[in-house]
Amino acid sequence: MAGIKDIHSSKCGLLHLLLIVALICFNGTPTSARHPKLNHHHHHHVPKKFSENGLGLTPQMGWNSWNHFQCNIEEKLIRETADAMVSTGLSALGYEYINLDDCWAELNRDSQGNFVAKASTFPSGIKALADYVHGKGLKLGIYSSAGTQTCSNQMPGSLGYEEQDAKTFASWGIDYLKYDNCNNNNISPKERYPVMGKALLNSGRSIFYSLCEWGQEDPATWAKSVGNSWRTTGDIIDNWDSMTSRADINDQWASYAGPGGWNDPDMLEVGNGGMTTEEYRSHFSIWALVKAPLIIGCDIRSMDRTTLALLSNKEVIAVNQDKLGIQGKKIKKDGDLEVWGGALSENRVALVLWNRGSSQATITAYWSDLGLNSTTVADARDLWAHSTQASVQGQISATVASHDCKMYVLSPK
């Protein structure tokens, strides 16, 4: 067995090396040279080591129960959500994870110290639920905390039980762990989170590792070798001020994100009712541009057409899932009028003109803001209107409604 293990690990080592070489070749000098404004900080701070599980080469997409349901979850809801993910067409667009958040387990472990699914709400158990979700071509995620209990104080955390819990999750067929930060005995996240990371790697199953320490110890600077995404902020609330402040806090860590490890400004509130359509369009556009996880937080079984249209914009999703994996950022601000942008593969540039003010305004992005030569001619694709302005040169302007945005991909000729 040792021999087989050695061959396997050296093969993995070679794959990682090839991947890193490929990424350097792919998003090294040529793109940087062409878009210096967008790119020049990108590789300065990135830790050399990728998360070892090989997952998260693009930001994760899926659904999580917390934003809409909080603790009110049960297995029928989760099965129906998996059904809806397929029937709405969302799964075909890349939304693949169905993630349980807090409150899925009994307060006490069993006599062997194992997690027990809550009998009143998950009577069939988690393995049966995973089988159902896998049968739909989807993946199942679960939740714990790097503490003595989770944030609801209604179930145990995994502090001190990391190996055991990771093995339990693997045995159930779990594909994703969101790992929260409550009841942590004041031990540094830098000590607690790597323990679970190693346990997941050791579990015998590929499990996406989503760190949720709320940005407390600047996880962008250390978590890339630990997991696949890390929260940079406290929890989002379904309102404009909360959403915009998450975007701003997350923005300062842009240069640390990339394939295998992403900044997470928290999950989507689109469709939960606390913001206008324009505000939700801005929310979704900025999250896509900044390579945030696209984790839906509404009830997809009963969402309206507007919500589905926002969440299923293929062209916006394609920006988020672009293989180059460079996080877009705020590159210009004039009062409440902002230009956000980022490099894409094939020398393209993604761009959001965002009006955070209370009245309609015209916003202009100049090629010089975007690191493009002012004489460059580009086709400008409007991702929400699904229309193209051919041969635009030097700048692009649009009239943008209050709290709304315009999103473009520029393709230089």
C-alpha positions in Angstrom: 0.0 0.0 0.0 2.8 2.4 0.9 4.1 2.1 -2.7 0.7 2.9 -4.2 0.3 5.9 -1.8 3.7 7.2 -2.8 3.0 6.9 -6.5 -0.4 8.6 -5.9 1.1 11.5 -4.0 3.9 12.1 -6.4 1.3 12.1 -9.2 -0.6 14.7 -7.3 2.6 16.7 -6.7 3.3 16.6 -10.5 -0.3 17.7 -11.3 0.0 20.6 -8.9 3.3 21.6 -10.4 1.8 21.5 -13.9 -1.2 23.4 -12.7 0.9 26.1 -11.2 3.1 26.3 -14.3 0.0 26.5 -16.5 -1.4 29.3 -14.4 1.8 31.3 -14.4 2.0 30.9 -18.2 -1.7 31.8 -18.5 -2.0 34.8 -16.3 1.6 36.1 -16.1 3.2 38.8 -18.2 1.2 39.1 -21.4 -2.1 40.0 -19.7 -0.4 42.1 -17.0 1.4 44.0 -19.7 -1.8 44.8 -21.5 -3.9 45.6 -18.4 -1.4 47.0 -15.9 -4.0 48.9 -13.9 -6.1 45.9 -13.4 -3.5 43.4 -12.7 -0.3 44.7 -11.4 -0.9 43.8 -7.7 -2.4 40.4 -8.5 0.5 38.0 -7.9 2.5 39.9 -5.3 1.0 38.4 -2.2 -0.5 35.1 -3.3 0.9 32.3 -1.1 2.6 29.8 -3.4 0.7 26.8 -2.0 -2.7 26.0 -3.4 -5.2 24.3 -1.3 -4.2 20.6 -1.7 -7.6 19.2 -2.6 -7.6 20.5 -6.2 -11.1 22.0 -5.8 -12.4 25.5 -6.4 -10.5 26.3 -9.6 -13.4 28.6 -10.2 -15.6 30.1 -7.4 -18.2 27.7 -6.0 -21.8 27.9 -7.1 -24.9 26.6 -5.3 -27.4 27.3 -2.6 -27.3 27.5 1.2 -30.2 27.4 3.7 -29.3 30.1 6.1 -30.2 33.5 4.5 -33.8 32.5 4.0 -34.6 29.7 6.4 -32.1 30.1 9.3 -32.7 27.1 11.6 -36.0 26.1 10.0 -34.7 23.4 7.8 -35.8 19.8 7.3 -35.1 17.0 4.8 -38.2 17.6 2.6 -37.1 21.2 2.1 -33.6 20.1 1.0 -34.9 17.5 -1.4 -37.4 20.0 -2.9 -34.6 22.5 -3.3 -32.5 20.0 -5.1 -35.5 19.2 -7.4 -35.9 23.0 -8.0 -32.3 23.5 -8.8 -32.7 21.1 -11.7 -36.2 22.1 -12.8 -35.4 25.8 -12.9 -32.4 25.2 -15.1 -30.0 26.6 -12.5 -28.0 23.4 -12.1 -27.3 23.4 -15.9 -25.7 26.9 -15.4 -23.3 25.6 -12.8 -25.1 25.9 -9.5 -24.2 22.5 -8.0 -23.9 22.6 -4.2 -27.0 22.2 -2.0 -25.6 23.3 1.4 -27.1 22.8 4.8 -26.3 25.5 7.3 -26.7 25.5 11.1 -29.2 23.3 13.1 -29.1 20.0 11.2 -27.8 18.0 14.1 -28.9 16.9 17.6 -27.5 18.9 20.5 -25.5 15.9 21.8 -23.1 13.5 20.1 -23.8 9.7 20.4 -21.9 7.5 22.8 -19.0 7.1 20.3 -18.8 10.9 20.0 -20.3 11.0 16.5 -22.6 13.7 15.1 -26.2 12.7 15.0 -28.7 14.1 12.5 -31.6 15.8 14.2 -34.3 13.1 14.3 -37.3 15.4 14.1 -36.1 17.2 11.0 -33.8 14.7 9.2 -35.3 11.4 10.2 -33.8 9.6 7.1 -30.3 10.7 8.0 -27.8 12.7 6.1 -26.4 9.8 4.0 -29.9 9.2 2.5 -30.1 12.9 1.8 -26.7 12.9 0.1 -27.8 10.0 -2.0 -30.9 11.8 -3.1 -29.0 15.0 -4.0 -26.3 13.0 -5.8 -29.0 11.3 -7.8 -30.0 14.7 -9.2 -26.4 15.3 -10.3 -25.8 17.7 -7.5 -23.5 17.9 -4.4 -24.4 18.1 -0.7 -22.8 20.5 1.7 -22.9 20.5 5.5 -22.0 22.9 8.3 -20.0 23.0 11.5 -18.1 25.4 13.7 -14.4 25.5 14.8 -15.7 25.7 18.3 -17.5 23.7 21.1 -20.9 24.5 19.6 -22.2 26.1 16.4 -23.5 29.7 16.2 -27.1 28.6 17.1 -25.8 26.9 20.2 -28.2 24.1 19.1 -25.6 21.6 17.9 -22.0 20.6 18.7 -19.1 22.2 16.9 -16.1 20.2 15.7 -13.3 21.7 17.9 -11.3 18.6 19.1 -13.4 16.3 16.9 -12.0 17.3 13.5 -10.7 13.9 12.3 -13.8 12.1 13.6 -16.2 14.6 12.0 -14.4 14.7 8.7 -14.6 10.9 8.5 -18.3 11.1 9.3 -18.9 13.6 6.6 -16.9 11.5 4.1 -18.9 8.4 5.1 -22.2 10.2 4.4 -21.0 11.4 1.0 -20.6 15.1 1.9 -19.0 17.3 -0.8 -18.6 20.7 1.0 -18.1 22.0 4.5 -18.8 25.5 5.7 -16.9 25.9 8.9 -18.0 28.7 11.2 -16.2 30.5 14.0 -18.5 30.5 17.1 -17.7 29.3 20.6 -14.0 29.1 19.7 -12.5 29.3 23.2 -10.5 32.3 22.0 -8.0 30.1 20.1 -6.7 31.8 16.9 -8.4 30.8 13.7 -4.9 30.2 12.3 -4.6 27.3 14.8 -8.2 26.0 14.5 -8.9 26.0 10.7 -5.8 24.1 9.4 -6.7 21.2 11.7 -10.0 20.7 9.9 -8.4 21.3 6.6 -6.0 18.4 7.2 -8.8 16.2 8.5 -10.8 16.7 5.3 -7.8 15.9 3.2 -7.4 12.8 5.3 -11.0 11.8 5.1 -10.8 9.8 1.9 -13.3 12.1 0.0 -12.9 15.3 -1.9 -14.6 17.9 0.3 -14.7 21.6 -0.6 -13.5 23.6 2.4 -15.3 27.0 3.0 -13.7 28.9 5.9 -16.1 31.2 7.8 -14.0 33.1 10.3 -15.6 36.4 9.3 -12.4 38.0 8.2 -11.2 38.4 11.8 -7.5 37.6 11.2 -7.3 38.6 7.6 -7.7 35.1 6.2 -6.8 36.2 2.7 -3.2 36.4 3.9 -3.1 32.8 5.1 -6.1 30.7 4.1 -5.2 29.8 0.5 -3.0 26.9 1.7 -5.8 25.8 4.1 -9.1 25.9 2.2 -10.9 26.9 -1.0 -12.7 30.1 0.1 -12.6 32.3 3.2 -15.1 34.8 4.5 -13.7 38.3 4.5 -16.6 39.9 6.3 -19.3 39.5 8.9 -22.7 38.2 7.9 -24.6 39.8 5.1 -28.1 41.2 5.8 -30.8 41.6 3.1 -30.4 45.3 2.7 -28.5 47.8 0.5 -26.1 49.1 3.3 -25.1 45.6 4.3 -24.5 44.4 0.8 -22.5 47.5 -0.3 -20.3 47.4 2.8 -19.6 43.7 2.3 -18.4 44.6 -1.3 -16.1 47.3 0.0 -14.6 45.3 2.8 -14.0 42.3 0.5 -12.4 44.6 -2.2 -9.2 45.3 -0.2 -8.2 41.6 -0.4 -8.6 41.3 -4.2 -5.0 40.5 -5.0 -5.0 37.3 -2.8 -7.8 35.4 -4.7 -7.2 33.0 -7.5 -7.9 29.5 -8.7 -8.2 27.2 -5.7 -8.9 30.0 -3.2 -11.5 32.8 -3.2 -12.5 35.8 -1.1 -16.0 35.3 0.2 -18.1 38.4 1.0 -20.9 36.1 2.1 -23.8 34.6 0.3 -26.4 36.1 -2.1 -29.5 37.7 -0.8 -31.1 38.0 -4.3 -34.8 37.1 -4.1 -35.2 37.5 -0.4 -37.2 40.7 -0.7 -35.2 43.3 1.2 -33.8 45.1 -1.8 -35.1 46.3 -5.1 -34.5 44.6 -8.5 -31.9 47.2 -9.3 -30.1 46.6 -6.0 -30.1 42.9 -6.5 -28.8 43.3 -10.0 -25.9 45.3 -8.6 -25.4 42.7 -5.8 -25.2 39.8 -8.4 -23.0 41.8 -10.9 -20.4 42.8 -8.3 -20.3 39.4 -6.7 -19.7 37.9 -10.1 -17.0 40.4 -11.1 -15.1 40.0 -7.8 -15.1 36.2 -8.2 -17.2 35.7 -5.1 -18.9 32.3 -4.5 -22.3 32.4 -6.1 -24.3 30.8 -3.3 -28.0 31.5 -3.7 -29.8 32.3 -0.4 -33.5 32.5 -1.3 -36.2 29.9 -1.6 -35.7 28.7 -5.1 -38.9 26.6 -4.9 -41.0 29.7 -5.0 -38.9 32.5 -6.5 -40.4 34.9 -9.0 -39.3 35.3 -12.6 -37.3 38.4 -11.9 -35.2 36.6 -9.3 -34.7 33.6 -11.7 -33.7 35.9 -14.5 -31.1 37.7 -12.3 -29.6 34.4 -11.0 -29.5 32.7 -14.4 -27.7 35.4 -16.5 -25.2 33.1 -18.3 -23.0 36.0 -19.4 -22.6 37.3 -15.9 -22.0 33.8 -14.5 -19.3 33.4 -17.2 -17.4 36.4 -15.9 -17.5 34.8 -12.4 -16.3 31.4 -13.8 -13.7 32.8 -16.1 -10.7 30.4 -16.1 -8.2 33.2 -15.5 -9.6 33.7 -12.0 -8.6 37.3 -11.4 -10.8 39.1 -8.9 -12.2 42.4 -10.3 -11.9 45.4 -8.1 -13.0 49.0 -7.6 -10.8 51.1 -9.8 -12.4 54.5 -9.8 -14.7 56.4 -7.5 -16.3 59.8 -8.1 -18.7 60.4 -5.1 -21.3 57.7 -5.4 -20.4 56.8 -9.0 -18.0 53.9 -9.3 -16.1 51.9 -11.9 -15.2 48.3 -11.1 -13.2 46.1 -13.4 -11.0 43.1 -13.9 -9.0 41.2 -16.5 -10.6 38.1 -18.1 -9.0 35.4 -20.3 -8.4 36.1 -24.0 -7.3 39.7 -23.1 -10.8 40.8 -22.4 -11.9 43.1 -19.6 -15.0 42.9 -17.4 -16.5 46.2 -16.2 -19.3 47.3 -13.9 -20.5 50.9 -13.9 -22.2 51.2 -10.5 -24.4 54.0 -9.3 -24.5 54.0 -5.5 -26.2 57.4 -5.4 -29.9 58.3 -5.0 -30.5 59.7 -8.5 -29.8 58.6 -12.1 -26.4 59.5 -13.4 -24.0 59.1 -16.3 -20.9 57.0 -15.5 -17.9 56.9 -17.8 -15.0 54.4 -17.7 -11.9 55.5 -19.6 -9.6 52.9 -21.2 -6.8 54.4 -19.2 -8.7 53.5 -16.0 -8.8 49.9 -17.2 -5.1 49.6 -18.2 -6.0 49.7 -21.9 -4.3 51.9 -24.5 -6.5 54.8 -25.3 -6.4 54.0 -29.0 -7.6 50.4 -28.5 -10.8 49.5 -30.3 -13.0 47.0 -28.5 -16.5 45.5 -28.9 -18.5 46.2 -25.7 -21.0 43.5 -24.7 -23.7 44.6 -22.4 -24.3 41.6 -20.2 -27.8 42.6 -18.9 -29.2 44.0 -22.2 -27.5 41.1 -24.1 -26.5 43.6 -26.8 -23.1 44.6 -28.4 -21.7 48.0 -29.2 -19.2 47.4 -31.9 -15.8 49.2 -32.2 -15.8 51.4 -29.1 -12.7 53.5 -28.6 -11.2 55.3 -25.6 -14.1 55.2 -23.2 -17.6 53.9 -22.5 -20.4 55.8 -20.9 -23.9 54.9 -19.7 -26.8 56.4 -18.0 -27.4 54.3 -14.9 -30.4 54.4 -12.6 -30.1 54.9 -8.8 -28.6 51.8 -7.1 -28.4 50.0 -10.5 -25.4 49.1 -12.6 -24.3 48.3 -16.2 -22.0 45.4 -16.8 -19.8 45.0 -19.9 -17.2 42.7 -21.3 -14.7 44.6 -23.5 -13.1 42.5 -26.3 -10.2 44.4 -27.8 -9.9 43.9 -31.6 
